[in-house]
Amino acid sequence: MGCTDSGQLDPVADVMGWKLDASALAEIERIVLENVRSPVGPEFMAPPARLAA
């Protein structure tokens, strides 16, 4: 699954020790807005429930 908002990249700096500058974040946001037509919400991130056999 990918990022649907540039703010989701904020924790990267804490983990990896590097940061994206404002122009890189703006470019990511532009790409997402142009290409993600129907963002997937958290309700679709879990595997489907299985029926008991």
CNS distance restraints for C-alpha pairs under 8 A (distance, minus, plus):
assign (resid   3 and name CA) (resid   8 and name CA) 6.40 0.50 0.50
assign (resid   3 and name CA) (resid   9 and name CA) 7.65 0.50 0.50
assign (resid   4 and name CA) (resid   8 and name CA) 7.55 0.50 0.50
assign (resid   4 and name CA) (resid  32 and name CA) 6.37 0.50 0.50
assign (resid   4 and name CA) (resid  36 and name CA) 7.41 0.50 0.50
assign (resid   4 and name CA) (resid  39 and name CA) 6.56 0.50 0.50
assign (resid   5 and name CA) (resid   9 and name CA) 7.92 0.50 0.50
assign (resid   5 and name CA) (resid  29 and name CA) 6.58 0.50 0.50
assign (resid   5 and name CA) (resid  32 and name CA) 7.22 0.50 0.50
assign (resid   6 and name CA) (resid  10 and name CA) 7.70 0.50 0.50
assign (resid   6 and name CA) (resid  25 and name CA) 6.05 0.50 0.50
assign (resid   6 and name CA) (resid  26 and name CA) 7.93 0.50 0.50
assign (resid   6 and name CA) (resid  28 and name CA) 6.36 0.50 0.50
assign (resid   6 and name CA) (resid  29 and name CA) 5.66 0.50 0.50
assign (resid  10 and name CA) (resid  14 and name CA) 7.96 0.50 0.50
assign (resid  11 and name CA) (resid  15 and name CA) 6.56 0.50 0.50
assign (resid  12 and name CA) (resid  16 and name CA) 5.72 0.50 0.50
assign (resid  12 and name CA) (resid  17 and name CA) 7.43 0.50 0.50
assign (resid  12 and name CA) (resid  18 and name CA) 7.22 0.50 0.50
assign (resid  12 and name CA) (resid  19 and name CA) 7.23 0.50 0.50
assign (resid  13 and name CA) (resid  17 and name CA) 4.89 0.50 0.50
assign (resid  13 and name CA) (resid  18 and name CA) 4.80 0.50 0.50
assign (resid  13 and name CA) (resid  19 and name CA) 5.07 0.50 0.50
assign (resid  14 and name CA) (resid  18 and name CA) 7.73 0.50 0.50
assign (resid  20 and name CA) (resid  24 and name CA) 5.89 0.50 0.50
assign (resid  20 and name CA) (resid  25 and name CA) 6.37 0.50 0.50
assign (resid  21 and name CA) (resid  25 and name CA) 6.37 0.50 0.50
assign (resid  22 and name CA) (resid  26 and name CA) 6.07 0.50 0.50
assign (resid  23 and name CA) (resid  27 and name CA) 6.15 0.50 0.50
assign (resid  24 and name CA) (resid  28 and name CA) 6.23 0.50 0.50
assign (resid  25 and name CA) (resid  29 and name CA) 6.13 0.50 0.50
assign (resid  26 and name CA) (resid  30 and name CA) 6.12 0.50 0.50
assign (resid  27 and name CA) (resid  31 and name CA) 6.18 0.50 0.50
assign (resid  28 and name CA) (resid  32 and name CA) 6.15 0.50 0.50
assign (resid  29 and name CA) (resid  33 and name CA) 6.07 0.50 0.50
assign (resid  30 and name CA) (resid  34 and name CA) 6.13 0.50 0.50
assign (resid  31 and name CA) (resid  35 and name CA) 6.02 0.50 0.50
assign (resid  32 and name CA) (resid  36 and name CA) 5.38 0.50 0.50
assign (resid  33 and name CA) (resid  37 and name CA) 7.62 0.50 0.50
assign (resid  40 and name CA) (resid  44 and name CA) 6.42 0.50 0.50
assign (resid  40 and name CA) (resid  45 and name CA) 7.84 0.50 0.50
assign (resid  41 and name CA) (resid  45 and name CA) 7.23 0.50 0.50
assign (resid  42 and name CA) (resid  46 and name CA) 7.53 0.50 0.50
